[in-house]
Amino acid sequence: MYRDCINCEEQECVKGEAHKESNLKLLEKETKYLLEQAKEALAEQDYGADNWVIHQTKTLDRIEALLKIMADPSVPNGARIRLDLANAPLITADGWQPVNVVKRIETVKETKQS
């Protein structure tokens, strides 16, 4: 997807850059709205809505994972953070080990039931 940076495995964030964290929070708000819209479209059985639910869910999971790391006081400012495709945050700073995040899995079938 064009300009879908949050889902790119090469994107890297630096903890401590307040304006970028603020942008990430705005993206979280927008993605929650888009996910709700996609779920409504899915309930109305709009063609392709299932793909949008899956995409927006993945996007929201990645945003929440990044925000969780940004809020973690044990991760120092200046740490470079990259999320891989499996949604496991990797912190690239001296002496730091990767942090694993349990990702929420929501299937289209489960979404239809809610």
N, C-alpha and C positions, 0 to 999 in steps of 0.2 A: 504494500500500500504506500502511496505517496505521502511523505511527511509523517509516517507512523513511527517516530523515533523511539517512543517508549518500548516498542516491541522489537527493536533492533538489538541483536546480540552484541553489536559493537559499541553501543551507546555507553558512555561512562559519565557518572556524576561525581562531583567532588563535595563531600560533606562540609558544611559551613558557609556555603554561598547562599545567603538569605534570599536574594531575589529569585534564584532558581528553585529553592524550596517553596517559595510563594507561588511560582508558576506551576509547580507540581501539585500544589493544593488546589489551584484553579482547575487543572486538568482532571483531578480526582472528582471535583464537583460536576464538571461537564460530562465525564464518563459515566457517573452515576445516573445522570439525566438521560444520556443516550442509551444506557442499558435498560432503563425503565421503558423508554420509547420502543426499544427493540422487543422487549417482553410483551408489550401491548400489541405490537404488530404480529408477534408470534401467536398470541391468543386469538387474533383475528385471522390467523392462517395466511398472512401475507407471504408471498413468494420471497424466499431468501432471508426471511427474518431469523431463521434458525442460525444462519451463518453470522448475522450481526450480534445475536445473543452470545454466541461462542466468542467472537472477537472482542466484544466489549467486556465480557467477563474476564478474559485473559488480560486485557489492558488494565482493568481495575485491580486485578490481583498483583500485577507488576507495580503499579503506582503505590498500592498499599504496602508492598514489600519495601520499596524504596523509602517511603515515609517512615516506616518502622525503623529502618536502619538510621535514617537522619535523626530520629528522636532518641536513639540509643546512646546514653552517655558513655558507654564503654567503647564506642567507636569514636576515635579522635577526629577533630576537624582537620580537613586536608586529606582524609582517606579517600581514595578513588574507589568508587563502587560501580560494579558492572553486573547486570542481571543476564544470565545466559538463557537459552531457550527453554530449559527445564524449570525456570523460575527459581533457581537457587542463587541468592545474592553472593557475589564474590567481592571481598574487601581486599584491595591491593595496597596494603601499607606494611611496612616492616614489622615482622613479628605477629601479624594477624592471620588467623585462619579463616577459611570460608565460613559464612554463617548460613545455615540452612533454614529455609522457610517452608512450612507446611502449606501447600497450596490448596485452595478451596476448589473442589471439582463439582461443577454443576452441569448436569447433562441437559440436553434439550427436553428430554422426556420429563425430568424433574421440574423444569421450568413450566411446562405445559400444565402440570398438576397444581402449581401454586397460584 
